[in-house]
Amino acid sequence: MNRRSLLAGVGGLLAASGVASSGLLATPAAADPVSRPERDGRVEALLRKMTLAEKLGQLQLLGNEADARTALATGQLGGVFSVVGAAKLNALQHIAVEQTRLRIPLIFGLDVIHGYTTNFPIPLAQGSSFDPAVAGADASVSAKEARRSGIHWTYAPMMDVTHEPRWGRIAEGYGEDPYLATKLAVSKVRGYQGDDYSSPDRLAACAKHFVAYGGAEGGRDYNTVDVSLQRLHNLYLPPFKASVEAGVATVMASFNTISGVPAHGNGYVLHDVLKGSYGFRGFVVSDYTGVQELILHGLAGDGADAAAAALPAGVDMEMVSTNYVQYGQQLLAQRRITNDQIDDAVRRILLVKFKLGLFDRPYVDEAGEVKAPSPVALAAARQAAGRSMVLLKNDGPVLPLAKTVRSVAVVGPLGTATYDLNGTWSGLGTGAATTPPVTVVDGIKAAAPGATVTYSAGCTVDGADTSGFAAAQQAARAADVTVVVVGETAAMSGEAAARSTIDLPGVQQQLVAAIKETGKPFVVVLVNGRPLTIPYLHDNAPAILEAWAPGVQGGNAIADVLFGTVNPGGKLPVSFPRAVGQIPIYYNHENTGRPADPANKYTSKYLDLESGPLYEFGFGLSYTTFRIDGLRLSDTRMSSRGGRIQVSAKVTNTGGRAGDEVVQLYLRDPVATIVQPVRRLRGFQRVTLAAGASTTVTFTLTPDDVGFYDNAAKFRVEPGKIEVYVGNSSAATLTSSFTVT
Ligand code: NOJ
């Protein structure tokens, strides 16, 4: 395939993902291919034929083939997850469709998080792109590969907003801001599902984890979350609400408690909010043994208790543990659960199966199984990775490197890393395991074919051995420039991967110091799944490129940026703390009555640390420079009932090469009945501008943008002044205001 058709292919993917490439996208309601009465009629007809045992069976989801076969023997199984391979899946489906009384097909789920065979950058990196089309492209590529391989349902997108970089699962979401997370999550839902997820290229999506999982105390996975109603609704719920509006098929409950009540038994969030006020018609799946865990949480005394808490609360399908099938009949006889509750859960599951088209086409064509990434998919993954990288520092400037450079030393344990470049949840499809990512060394060799490229690890990621430093220094001395690739292994972020410190692990920082000692030019490339505390690098490395876990094309995408084929335009979706003791630190915080003031001891700060983050939310550099000015508001007043204000600003590329800028709009409500964040993002647009070119970026604000939820979970739009800030990070200084009347 030539370069042109590859790019056309990528453009097609972005278009097929159903999202605009600008930052602001509408949230179209998903079209319904089978009319609601027709499908509901089929669901109701089937439901009337089902015995209680068959109904309870539909509520069961199991995670391996052997257990699935055992459950199918009694007809008590609704779905299977984590089984991969078209032939295996068809074999299970044949049993369900040919050997059970009502021939109800199984639904097959899998964690297709950022790729099935083609690994895209991790979701946190996608958040850095500030481009919903990146998430949409990942989702549409993944959906096509997975569905053609027999999978119907993905456990993504993960949309947990978090202020906790110690929490390993920060890698799976879009960072600390609910607005950014909402735009990316909705785009991803649309990319998976399209308009009609019965299509052979689409998947049913799952909004997870419901809810407030990112609030885990201390960043320790699965930990307690105690949250006010206003914060629940303003911070954690918005991506879920928007995903329901976008037609997400399913939702997964979270492992945490929410103010004392575990999510799996939390009728307020599942029943009242999700199914009640949001009107969610799909089904809720438990997380892995989440129903059973109600016992250890201390909400239930035994399995029967756990089922009696979870089903009425709104968990429709039980993953792995088997309390619904085991105790459902007994609980019904004891009137601890009702027939209506069981029917409602079954109806929701059958509805999604109908919408997937499983009753008409239960099997997958085994010849069409996707076992390796296609060139178009690889090109999309490379483009997504390039758009996700964030340039944190570039003194000199050292970057971009000249393609005519004579010699490059690659140093650091991640310079020849393969699967670590995929990060957490690397694709579970058969092809992913046999397609190692392109290493940084290979990417650099391909980008600078005339250069001598050497490699010296120096140390391991988390070991204490410094005996390799001398060789690394020697390599650096012999080269024109050194690229130091350091960070985290894939296993250091993701589920159950909390870290109590978030420094560069092991002796990697000393390795950077050793390279600095040579006096030769060098740049640092970070490969990691969370923000790291890197004041040493900031003070000592001439250039820092945050590449995150960039996926299967990682080495090529890093080289694209290092050599300037791609001008970095990503921005941080999360604040980088100076030290772990500052956590939680996030841009959208409330003011205190004593905001930090270095001249006044009795203000909110640490004695031993400068206030504020090392790098703020929304920050990222480019190889060119931009000016943002000409801020204009279309009006000075907005009616709280249906008013609208257009905010526009001019952005100019003032440097010498084409590049991307993300124009960001923040609001502040300085006086409100619930104190408001000092800033909150309410608009962003990523634009590409040629050297010297300029454009006007326009945002439309409505009462939805200025209102907030109070502690009765009521959305309020209060009269008064609203401050507007526009710029290229959360520290934007261009300002104006309007009044809500
Ligand atoms: C547990 C994780 O929390 C969840 O995100 C995942 O989808 C399930 N396991 C299934 O693998």
Boltz pocket constraint, residues with backbone or C-beta under 6 A from the ligand:
constraints:
  - pocket:
      binder: B
      contacts: [[A, 111], [A, 155], [A, 208], [A, 287], [A, 288], [A, 495]]
      max_distance: 6.0
